[in-house]
Amino acid sequence: MSASELGEREGLIMADSRDKQIIEKTWDFIVIGTGMGGGTIGHALAQGGKSVLFCERGRSYFGNQEALAGDFLDALVPNPHSNISDRDKERAGRFSGQIFDATNGRKVPIQPMIGIGTGGSSALYGMVMERMFPQDFEPAASFPNAPEANVPARWPISSCRRHPRS
């Protein structure tokens, strides 16, 4: 199946010949998400001479007249105390779908602040990347009374390995 056929099957619209060039090019790396991790590694790869395609779930907000930007979403909509529409969430770079927390053994719907669009969730949090603590690498220890929690006992690397000087 060609890239064009795949695009048609997935409902993608090719606006011009540049889109076709992007889709048909062989990239050295394809980075999913432009948040703190994806944006950082993709930039480093591009600086190293690699061709990098960034794929982002949401839209780009650079020069987009429909984007809600410049303040928190609640300050940008007329009545924030009523339900904010999915469309307004997406215009502000927020995920509007449903996510479930299953850490206590049953699914509970939650609405975390997850970003979509240029910058991902990092754009919602002011591009702040906090340093992790050693206990963050052993998440199950934080849930000793929840043996049914679906969190891993530990990461495949330790904090000491990640920060040898600590």
Backbone hydrogen bonds, N-H to C=O, Kabsch-Sander energy under -0.5 kcal/mol:
donor,donor_aa,acceptor,acceptor_aa,energy
6,L,2,S,-2.4
7,G,3,A,-2.6
8,E,4,S,-2.3
9,R,5,E,-2.6
10,E,6,L,-2.4
11,G,8,E,-1.0
12,L,7,G,-3.4
14,M,12,L,-0.5
15,A,13,I,-0.8
19,D,16,D,-0.6
20,K,16,D,-1.2
21,Q,17,S,-2.1
22,I,18,R,-2.2
23,I,19,D,-2.4
24,E,20,K,-2.4
25,K,21,Q,-1.1
27,W,25,K,-0.7
28,D,51,S,-0.7
29,F,51,S,-2.0
31,V,53,L,-2.8
32,I,30,I,-0.5
33,G,31,V,-0.8
33,G,55,C,-3.3
39,G,35,G,-2.7
40,T,36,M,-1.2
41,I,37,G,-2.6
42,G,38,G,-2.4
43,H,39,G,-1.9
44,A,40,T,-2.1
45,L,41,I,-2.4
46,A,42,G,-2.4
47,Q,43,H,-2.6
48,G,44,A,-1.3
49,G,46,A,-1.8
50,K,45,L,-2.4
52,V,50,K,-0.5
53,L,29,F,-2.2
54,F,52,V,-0.6
55,C,31,V,-2.9
63,G,61,Y,-0.7
64,N,61,Y,-1.0
65,Q,63,G,-0.7
67,A,64,N,-1.0
68,L,91,R,-2.2
69,A,67,A,-0.8
75,A,72,F,-1.4
76,L,72,F,-0.8
76,L,73,L,-1.4
77,V,73,L,-1.0
82,S,79,N,-1.4
89,K,85,S,-2.2
90,E,86,D,-2.5
91,R,87,R,-2.5
92,A,88,D,-1.4
93,G,90,E,-1.4
94,R,89,K,-3.2
95,F,114,I,-3.5
99,I,110,I,-1.0
101,D,108,V,-3.0
102,A,100,F,-0.5
105,G,102,A,-1.5
108,V,101,D,-1.9
110,I,99,I,-2.9
114,I,112,P,-1.5
116,I,93,G,-2.2
118,T,59,R,-1.4
120,G,117,G,-2.8
121,S,115,G,-0.5
122,S,119,G,-0.9
123,A,119,G,-0.9
123,A,120,G,-1.0
124,L,120,G,-0.6
124,L,121,S,-0.8
125,Y,121,S,-1.3
126,G,123,A,-0.7
127,M,122,S,-3.0
128,V,125,Y,-1.0
130,E,128,V,-0.6
136,D,133,F,-1.5
137,F,134,P,-1.5
138,E,135,Q,-1.4
140,A,152,P,-1.2
141,A,138,E,-1.4
142,S,139,P,-1.6
143,F,140,A,-1.8
146,A,143,F,-1.6
149,A,146,A,-2.1
151,V,149,A,-0.7
155,W,137,F,-2.6
162,R,158,S,-1.8
163,H,159,S,-2.9
166,S,163,H,-2.2
